Amino acid sequence: MRHRNLKRMICTRIFDSIDGATGDSQGGLFLVRASRLSARRSAFTLIELLLVIAIIALLLAILLPGLSLAKAKAREVVCISNLKQLQTCAKLYSMDFDGFLLPNRNVYNISTEAPSEGYDVAMTWCRGLAPFDTTTENIENGLLFPYNRSTGIYRCPADMSRVKTEDGRLLSMRRTRSYNLCQSINGVPYSEPRYYPPSFTKEHEIDDPSPANLIHFVGVHEDGILDSHFGIPPRGPTWSSTNMSWWDLPAGRHSQGGCFSFVDGHAERWRWVKPKIFLTLGQRVGRDGEMEDFLKVQNAVRPEKGY
């Protein structure tokens, strides 16, 4: 028994001396191992990463449609603001010229795509042809420009169309104009007026439609815009054979809607029953609700006398 106790005491002292000699290095090694273990535990596992990615994707799916709608609404607001500014300029022009409405004689024949009878480049609110204008020079030479020297108000922010060459090659620059002036506003003086769309020359003449219902500036479809004159067959017997055609197709850039200004100064967006798809100049009115859209625009221009 005595020998066993002595042996135990010797072994205990030996181990204590060993621990004292190596304690610092063993403690450092323990800290290093603990640090590595902590680092390993702080990293993401593959499942955790996939879960985070899935959550981010879900949030984007929820937020992006709302952001897209907000962006589209902002473009619509800017478009309506542009039209109101153009409308204000037209009013100022009339005030300066004894009530005469803005001249509107930059018109091309949709069959020949050449200048129509009565065309006068010096008597128009805006010169040029929208698809081919590489600069704002034609806007600046128009009769409306002195009343607001910002060329940006002539283009809808939702119009992403690009300028092209006469042989059809697309260029990188955006177009400078998206709007036309309605045929009812001081249109082309024809030699035989009864065969051409009627228009008002002075403000006090406007009676049908009323100033609040007569369209003035029109957002035109980017694939169909050419001159600066918006035309549509008016109500009346002269155009009975062609009164189901879009001479100029209005735009549908704003969530299947188009923007218009009116003679009384307000501007608004019209929601279309059917999307506006350009096929050709003078295209026939489609079915499935497009006739309703056509008649709405037709009723907003001057009809033949008695209609």
DARALIN-V828762 format. One record per residue. PSI is psi in radians with two decimals (* if undefined). Layout:
BEGIN
PSI, PSI
END
This chain:
BEGIN
-0.76, -0.69, -0.66, -0.75, -0.67, -0.72, -0.72, -0.70, -0.72, -0.80, -0.68, -0.75, -0.71, -0.82, -0.64, -0.68, -0.66, -0.77, -0.66, -0.64, -0.54, 0.10, -0.72, -0.79, -0.67, -0.67, -0.72, -0.73, -0.67, -0.71, -0.72, -0.82, -0.69, -0.69, -0.76, -0.70, -0.70, -0.70, -0.72, -0.69, -0.41, -0.29, 2.66, 2.51, 2.92, -0.70, -0.72, -0.72, -0.77, -0.64, -0.73, -0.78, -0.72, -0.68, -0.76, -0.76, -0.68, -0.75, -0.72, -0.71, -0.54, -0.70, -0.63, -0.78, -0.69, -0.69, -0.68, -0.73, -0.71, -0.70, -0.74, -0.70, -0.68, -0.70, -0.66, -0.74, -0.74, -0.70, -0.80, -0.66, -0.73, -0.81, -0.68, -0.67, -0.73, -0.70, -0.71, -0.71, -0.71, -0.67, -0.73, -0.67, -0.82, -0.67, -0.61, -0.39, 0.77, 0.69, -0.03, 2.41, 2.83, 2.19, 2.54, 1.06, 0.29, 1.46, 2.40, 2.66, 2.19, -0.30, -0.72, -0.27, 0.58, 2.83, 2.38, 2.96, 2.36, -0.04, 2.32, 1.86, -0.39, -0.24, 1.12, 2.59, -0.51, 2.24, 3.06, 3.09, 2.07, -0.72, -0.34, -0.10, 1.98, -0.21, 3.09, 0.24, -0.74, -0.59, -0.79, -0.41, 0.00, 2.85, -0.26, -0.48, -0.67, -0.32, -0.21, 1.93, 0.38, 2.02, -0.28, -0.42, -0.09, -0.10, 2.32, 2.33, -0.32, -0.07, 1.84, 0.21, 2.69, 2.72, 2.58, 2.79, 2.95, -0.37, 0.12, 0.06, 2.19, 2.41, 2.98, -0.35, 2.59, 2.74, 2.83, -0.22, 2.45, -0.10, 2.61, 2.83, 2.32, 2.52, -0.42, -0.15, 1.77, 0.97, -2.93, 2.31, 1.84, 2.74, -0.52, 1.44, -0.53, -0.31, 0.13, 2.79, 2.32, 2.64, 2.86, 2.45, -0.66, 2.73, -0.74, -0.23, -0.36, 2.04, -0.53, 1.86, 2.95, 2.85, -0.53, -0.28, -0.08, 2.04, 2.60, -1.32, 2.50, 2.31, 2.08, 2.57, 2.31, -0.43, -0.15, -0.19, 2.44, -1.45, -2.81, 0.44, 2.08, 2.18, 2.57, 2.45, 2.12, 2.90, 2.41, 2.88, -0.43, -0.63, 0.45, -0.52, -0.29, 0.16, 0.22, 0.48, 2.53, 1.87, -0.77, 2.28, 2.15, 2.73, 2.76, 0.65, -0.34, 1.42, 0.96, 0.76, 2.81, 2.71, 2.48, 2.62, 2.80, 2.77, -0.55, -0.09, -0.22, 2.87, 2.62, 2.89, 2.36, 2.24, 2.21, 2.53, -0.67, 2.44, 2.54, 1.94, 2.08, 2.31, -0.90, 2.80, 2.32, 0.43, 2.62, 2.64, 2.30, -3.13, -2.94, 0.77, -0.23, -0.47, -0.62, -0.73, -0.76, -0.83, -0.58, -0.75, -0.74, -0.65, -0.14, 0.19, 2.89, 2.24, 3.02, 2.70, 2.25, 0.01, *
END
